[in-house]
Each structure stands twice: as C-alpha cells, then as structure tokens.
Amino acid sequence: MPDSPGIPGSAGLLTPALTMTGRCIRLSRRDIDAVITSMMLPVMLMLVFVYFFGGAISTGTEYIDYVAPGILVLCAAFGSSGTAVRVSEDMKGGIIDRFRSLDVGGTSILAGHVVASTVRNLFSTALVLGIGLLIGFRPSASPAGWLAAGGVLVLFLVALSWLSATVGLLAKTPEAAAGFTFFMMFLPYPSSAFVPIETMPGWLHGFADHQPVTPLIESLRGLLHDQPVGSAPWLALAWCAGILAAAVALSGVLFRVRTG
C-alpha cells in the first residue's frame, strides 16, 4: 500500500508534526475563552503590580522597567502550562488512539502541541510587551540584545511547553493536569521577578537564587536594558536545555506506557 500523507513513512516526522500543529492551532482558535484568559491575566497582573504596589517597592529604578521582564516570563509560564490540559484531553477523549491507528508517532503528536503552544504564547508575549510599552516600559536594548532576549524566551517556551505536555501524559484527568498551571504561575513569585531577592527572608534566598526562573528573568532584564548580564544567560540556557531534554525523554516513555 502506498504511503499516505501524514504517515511517518512518507515524510519522516515533519509532515505529521506540521499536521498536528495545524490541528492544535485550529483548536486554540475555537477556544476563545482560554486564549483571552492567557492573554489578559498577565496584563492585569502587570497593571496591579505597577499601579497598586509599585510605589511601595524600591528597586533602584522605575518599577515598570524592573517588573516587565518578570511579567513576560509569567505570561510564558501560564500560557505554556495550558498544554498539559490539552494533551490530557486528547488522551481522555481517545483522540491519541485514533492518531496511533494512522501510525502517527508520539513525537509528532506532542511536537504539534508544543509548536502550537509556542506560537500562541509568542502572540501573548507580544501583547504583554505592547501594553508594557504603553504604560512606561522603556527598554534600551540593541538589535542584538533584542534578538538574544527573544531567543532565550523562545527556548524557555519550548522547554516549558514540552514539560507541560509530559505532565498531560502523566495526569489521569484534564482537571489534574490543570493543577500544573497553578504551579507554574507560582514559580516566578519566589524569584527576582517582582522584588529583589535580598528583600526576601533569608531562608528563601537559596531557592530563589537557584531556581530556573531567576536566571531567565535576570537575562531578560539585563539584555532588554543593555546592562551586564554575567553568567545569567548561560544558566538560563542550561536550565532550558536540561528541562527540554528531560521532558522529551520522559514523554517518550510515558507515551509508550499510556498507549501501549
């Protein structure tokens, strides 16, 4: 029998992965409520922090310039974590079994979710950045700085989206997978996203200094404001690469177990 479009034998992983990406993007366009929430929640948080708390927080600079990179990361974390729910819904609804009957591999299915999540969150991030510029965020980055900041953020989106897809495979229900969203929303708070770490209780410094979000935010803050960044970008890249590698490996195992 000749190879059919979308079957790995005819075009490797690329054709089915692109097909799965298109499907996930179309589903996102139909789920308007979730799209609006993922875009508006980070915007509302930025407005709350800037206008409600910003006057009481001393960072040595305009608070909007300090907090905007953290809000960008929060936006990425919240949007990417929603992938867990979408993957879990596919598992529970039997959609994955249908794709498997067409010989579509797990990597292609998950890659479709990850790419679609990255595209969605790039739009959300652009919206949050635009609102930040309207209310006073003034980055002074060079074109190279913007490119470097964008590259680090995209890698974070991909890594977190694949980790979220792995959680979706692990969770038994979409409701359980939704819990990952709350965890990822919490992670930026014990970091340098909203206040300097030295203002936190001493017992919290170790975690705040050595979690993956802190070097990412410090990288974005330094790159966007054309300031020295030290080793922060390399630490951020190492965290992202490690999370991505672990998520890809674990998702492969979980997919075989859940669909075997």
C-alpha positions in Angstrom: 0.0 0.0 0.0 1.5 3.4 -0.9 2.4 5.8 1.8 -0.4 8.2 2.8 0.1 11.9 3.7 0.8 12.4 7.3 2.2 8.9 7.8 5.8 8.9 9.0 6.9 6.6 6.3 6.2 9.1 3.6 7.8 12.2 5.1 9.5 11.3 8.3 8.4 13.3 11.3 7.9 16.7 9.6 4.6 16.1 7.8 2.7 14.6 10.7 4.2 17.1 13.1 3.0 20.0 10.9 -0.4 18.4 10.6 -0.7 18.1 14.3 0.5 21.7 14.8 -2.2 22.9 12.4 -4.8 20.9 14.3 -3.8 22.4 17.7 -3.8 25.9 16.4 -7.3 25.4 14.9 -8.5 24.1 18.3 -7.0 27.1 20.0 -8.9 29.5 17.7 -12.1 27.8 18.8 -11.3 28.0 22.5 -11.6 31.8 22.7 -12.1 31.9 26.4 -8.8 30.2 27.2 -7.0 32.4 24.7 -8.4 35.6 26.2 -7.5 34.4 29.7 -3.9 33.5 28.8 -3.5 37.0 27.3 -5.4 39.1 29.8 -4.3 37.6 33.1 -0.6 38.6 32.7 -1.7 42.1 31.6 -3.9 42.5 34.7 -1.1 41.3 36.9 1.3 43.8 35.4 -1.2 46.7 36.0 -1.8 45.5 39.5 1.9 45.4 40.4 2.8 48.6 38.7 -0.1 50.8 39.9 -1.0 49.2 43.2 2.3 48.0 44.6 5.0 49.7 42.5 5.0 52.9 44.6 5.9 50.9 47.7 8.6 48.7 46.2 12.1 50.1 45.9 14.3 48.5 43.1 16.6 51.4 42.3 14.9 52.0 39.0 11.4 52.7 37.6 9.3 49.7 38.8 7.8 49.1 35.4 11.3 48.6 34.0 12.1 46.2 36.7 8.9 44.1 36.7 8.1 43.9 32.9 10.7 41.1 32.2 9.1 39.1 35.1 5.6 39.6 33.7 6.9 38.3 30.3 8.1 35.1 32.0 4.9 34.8 34.0 2.9 35.1 30.7 5.1 32.4 29.1 4.8 30.1 32.1 1.0 30.5 32.3 0.4 30.0 28.6 2.7 27.1 28.2 1.4 25.2 31.1 -2.1 25.0 29.4 -0.6 22.4 27.1 -0.9 19.9 29.9 -4.7 20.2 29.8 -4.9 19.9 26.0 -2.7 16.8 25.9 -4.7 15.2 28.8 -8.0 16.0 27.0 -6.7 14.2 23.9 -5.7 11.2 26.0 -9.0 11.0 27.7 -11.1 11.6 24.6 -9.4 8.8 22.7 -8.0 11.1 20.0 -4.5 9.8 20.6 -5.6 6.3 19.9 -7.1 7.4 16.6 -3.8 9.0 15.6 -1.9 5.9 16.6 -4.1 3.9 14.3 -2.9 6.0 11.5 0.7 5.3 12.5 1.3 8.8 13.7 4.1 8.7 16.3 4.1 10.2 19.8 6.9 12.6 18.9 4.8 14.1 16.1 1.7 14.4 18.3 3.5 16.1 21.1 5.6 18.3 18.8 2.3 19.6 17.3 1.1 20.6 20.8 4.5 22.2 21.7 4.8 24.2 18.4 1.2 25.4 18.7 1.7 26.4 22.3 4.9 28.3 21.4 3.1 30.2 18.6 0.1 31.1 20.9 2.4 32.3 23.6 4.5 34.4 21.3 1.3 36.4 20.5 0.5 36.7 24.2 4.0 37.8 25.0 3.9 40.4 22.2 0.6 41.7 23.7 2.0 42.0 27.2 5.1 43.7 25.8 3.0 46.2 23.9 0.9 47.0 27.0 4.1 47.5 29.0 5.4 49.9 26.4 2.2 51.9 26.6 2.4 52.3 30.4 6.0 53.3 30.5 8.3 50.3 29.9 11.4 51.7 28.2 13.9 49.0 27.1 17.2 50.3 25.7 18.4 47.1 24.1 20.4 47.0 20.9 19.1 44.8 18.0 21.5 42.1 19.2 20.1 42.4 22.7 16.5 42.0 21.5 17.5 39.0 19.4 19.3 37.4 22.4 16.4 38.1 24.7 13.9 36.7 22.2 16.0 33.6 21.7 16.2 32.8 25.4 12.5 33.4 25.8 11.6 31.1 22.9 13.7 28.3 24.2 12.0 28.7 27.6 8.6 28.5 25.9 9.6 25.3 24.0 11.1 23.7 27.1 8.1 24.5 29.3 5.6 23.5 26.7 7.2 20.1 26.3 7.3 19.7 30.1 3.7 20.6 30.2 2.9 18.0 27.5 4.7 15.5 29.6 2.5 16.4 32.6 -0.5 16.0 30.4 0.5 12.4 29.6 1.1 11.8 33.3 -2.2 13.2 34.6 -5.2 10.9 34.6 -7.7 13.7 34.0 -7.6 17.2 32.5 -8.6 18.6 35.9 -5.5 17.1 37.4 -3.4 18.5 34.6 -4.8 21.9 35.3 -3.0 21.9 38.6 0.2 22.3 36.7 -1.0 25.8 35.6 -1.2 27.0 39.2 2.3 25.6 40.0 3.9 27.4 37.0 2.1 30.6 37.9 3.5 30.4 41.4 7.2 29.7 40.4 8.0 33.3 39.3 7.0 34.7 42.7 9.9 33.3 44.8 12.4 34.7 42.2 13.6 38.2 41.2 10.6 38.8 39.1 8.7 41.2 41.3 11.1 42.2 44.1 14.9 41.9 44.6 15.8 38.6 46.2 17.7 40.3 49.0 14.5 41.7 50.4 13.1 38.2 50.9 13.5 36.2 54.2 17.0 34.6 54.4 15.6 31.1 54.4 14.1 31.7 50.9 17.3 33.0 49.2 18.7 29.6 48.4 15.6 28.5 46.4 15.1 31.9 44.8 18.7 32.1 43.6 18.9 28.6 42.2 15.6 28.0 40.5 15.3 28.2 36.7 13.1 31.3 36.5 15.6 33.7 38.3 18.5 33.5 35.7 15.9 33.7 32.9 14.5 36.9 34.3 17.9 38.4 35.1 18.9 37.6 31.5 15.9 39.3 30.0 16.2 42.3 32.4 19.9 42.8 31.5 19.5 42.2 27.8 16.5 44.5 27.4 18.1 47.3 29.4 21.6 46.8 27.8 23.2 46.0 31.1 25.8 43.5 32.1 24.3 40.0 32.5 27.2 37.9 33.7 26.6 34.2 33.5 22.8 34.5 33.8 22.0 33.8 30.1 24.2 30.6 30.2 22.5 29.4 33.3 19.1 30.1 31.8 20.1 28.2 28.6 21.4 25.3 30.7 18.1 25.2 32.7 16.0 25.3 29.5 18.1 22.7 27.7 18.0 20.4 30.7 14.3 20.7 31.1 13.7 20.1 27.4 15.9 17.1 27.3 14.4 15.5 30.4 10.8 16.3 29.1 11.4 14.8 25.7 12.9 11.6 27.2 10.2 11.2 29.8 7.4 12.0 27.5 8.6 9.2 25.1 8.5 6.7 27.9 5.1 7.9 29.2 3.6 7.9 25.7 4.6 4.3 25.1 3.2 3.3 28.6 -0.1 5.1 28.1 -0.7 4.0 24.6 0.9 0.6 24.6 
